[in-house]
Amino acid sequence: MPSGMTRAVVAFILMLLASCTEQAPETSMDGIYTAQQAQRGAALFETLCQRCHSVQEFTGRSFDAIWAGVPAAALYARIANTMPLDQPGSLSLPQVNTLMAHIFDENEMPAGDTILDGDMDFMMSITLARPSQ
């Protein structure tokens, strides 16, 4: 094959490979938790949170008023450091992750294949967003 043709083929293959790479999540609408996490989070919310909170406090306009456009790390830190109200900071990191997944699910943010794991660098790069209403 002539060298010009080889370069063209290589360039074409590289373009195909680049188009196949998965785009990194940017918002909470990009499937950053799993449905199983959200289910565990719903049960945990009932057990630990519902005595003081209703899920409506964390959904819809209430959610948007505080959290829309904010990095997911802010919500994570708020839950991890201040909840439950009678024992702030006593939740385990997996519990915080599952509670966030439940809140995302309640806000109709799509689930994905990746478990939300509390990686703060990752969560700083994720903006909280909900479906357009």
C-alpha positions in Angstrom: 0.0 0.0 0.0 1.4 3.4 -0.8 2.3 5.6 2.2 -0.4 8.2 1.5 -3.0 5.4 1.4 -1.7 3.9 4.6 -2.0 7.3 6.4 -5.5 7.7 5.2 -6.5 4.2 6.4 -4.8 4.9 9.8 -6.5 8.3 10.1 -9.9 6.7 9.3 -9.4 3.9 11.9 -8.4 6.5 14.5 -11.5 8.5 13.8 -13.6 5.4 14.2 -12.0 4.5 17.5 -12.4 8.1 18.7 -16.1 8.0 17.9 -16.5 4.7 19.8 -15.0 5.9 23.1 -17.5 6.5 25.8 -18.1 10.1 26.7 -17.4 10.9 30.4 -20.5 11.7 32.5 -21.0 15.5 33.0 -24.3 15.7 34.8 -26.5 13.6 37.0 -28.6 12.9 33.9 -25.7 10.7 32.5 -26.5 7.6 34.5 -24.1 7.9 37.4 -25.7 5.4 39.8 -27.4 2.0 39.4 -31.1 1.1 39.8 -30.1 -1.4 42.6 -28.4 1.4 44.5 -31.5 3.5 44.3 -33.6 0.6 45.6 -31.3 0.1 48.5 -31.3 3.9 49.1 -35.2 3.9 49.2 -35.1 1.3 51.9 -32.4 3.2 53.8 -34.4 6.5 53.4 -37.4 4.8 55.0 -35.3 3.5 57.9 -33.1 6.4 58.7 -34.5 9.6 57.1 -38.2 9.4 56.9 -38.7 10.1 60.6 -37.5 13.7 60.0 -37.8 14.2 56.2 -40.2 13.5 53.4 -38.7 12.6 50.0 -40.6 15.7 48.6 -38.0 17.9 50.3 -35.4 16.4 47.9 -37.3 16.3 44.7 -38.8 18.7 42.0 -38.7 22.4 42.7 -37.4 21.8 46.2 -34.4 20.0 44.8 -33.9 22.6 42.0 -34.0 25.5 44.4 -30.9 24.3 46.3 -29.1 21.8 44.1 -29.6 22.5 40.4 -26.3 23.4 38.8 -24.3 22.5 41.9 -21.6 19.8 41.8 -22.8 16.4 43.1 -20.0 16.6 45.7 -21.9 19.3 47.5 -25.0 17.1 48.1 -22.7 14.2 49.0 -20.8 16.3 51.6 -24.1 17.7 53.0 -25.5 14.2 53.6 -22.2 12.7 54.8 -21.5 15.5 57.3 -24.9 16.6 58.6 -27.1 13.5 58.5 -28.8 12.1 60.4 -29.8 15.1 62.3 -29.5 13.4 65.7 -26.1 11.8 64.8 -24.4 14.0 62.2 -21.7 12.3 60.2 -22.6 8.8 61.4 -23.6 7.4 58.0 -21.2 5.1 56.2 -19.9 6.1 52.8 -21.9 3.3 51.1 -25.1 4.6 52.9 -24.4 8.1 51.6 -24.0 6.7 48.0 -27.2 4.8 48.2 -29.2 7.7 49.6 -27.9 9.9 46.8 -28.9 7.3 44.2 -32.4 7.2 45.8 -32.6 11.0 45.5 -31.4 10.9 41.9 -34.0 8.2 41.1 -36.8 10.2 42.7 -35.8 13.2 40.5 -36.1 11.0 37.4 -32.4 11.1 36.7 -31.6 7.9 34.7 -29.8 5.0 36.2 -26.8 3.6 34.5 -24.4 0.7 34.8 -21.8 2.3 37.1 -22.1 2.3 40.8 -21.9 5.7 42.5 -18.9 5.2 44.8 -18.2 8.5 46.5 -15.2 9.5 44.5 -15.0 13.2 45.3 -13.0 14.1 42.3 -15.6 12.4 40.1 -18.5 14.1 41.9 -16.9 17.5 41.7 -17.0 17.0 37.9 -20.7 16.1 37.9 -23.3 18.9 37.8 -26.7 18.1 39.4 -29.5 18.4 36.8 -33.0 17.0 36.3 -35.0 16.3 33.2 -36.5 19.5 31.6 -40.0 20.0 32.8 
